[in-house]
Amino acid sequence: MGTEAAQARWELENSIESVDRIFVYDEKHHKEQVEQQPWTKDPQFFKRVRISALALLKMVLHARSGQDLEVMGVMQGKIEGDTMIVLDAFALPVEGTETRVNAQADAFEYLVQYQTRAKDTGRLENVIGWYHSHPGSGCWLS
């Protein structure tokens, strides 16, 4: 048995799914979920978040680049059932201090332009959240 056949057999026997399918954006499926809006009836609808390695790396590097100043960015992705899937992230040009970030009109304009250009290049994922750092203060929901 060849290597590829052995791997395919092992994946089948162990119910391994190809992780690559998570990166496929199905616009029709997304529109159906958005039209149903189950999160409006249940504020605790979303149970899980999956973050791609790319998005995580970009957020961590961005947070570290701020050193002692807070930074802020936006997460792009999709929803599947009760799961938010973060596929990418990008930094916003915000004014940060040691304890807060101030998103002004420039940041919102940048966000709209970024999202428009992403769609123009075939990236159909929507903004599904934002992140910001807490330099030197640890992690907590804020």
C-alpha angles and dihedrals in degrees: 000000000000125000095254092049091048092051092047091050092048092049091049094047091048098042092242114172122206105256089210091078089070089067094057113102112209106195094191092051091046093051091050091053093046092050091053092049097190090173090070090065096041118034088196094051096120111075104170142033123202117195123196117231089243094055093045093050092048092049094048094047090047092049091049092048090063091063104184095358126082118247131197135204144162132249122220123201147101142266127245114183108307093344129096111209115203108204102168143001136202135193123248122218098243135153109248134192130182091274109025149017124228115210107200131182091281091061093050092047090049090050093053092046092047093050092047093050091046091055090046088059094048099265100132099172116122131225104268102172149339136241136202135180133245101206111208093352105087126231128310137141110270 
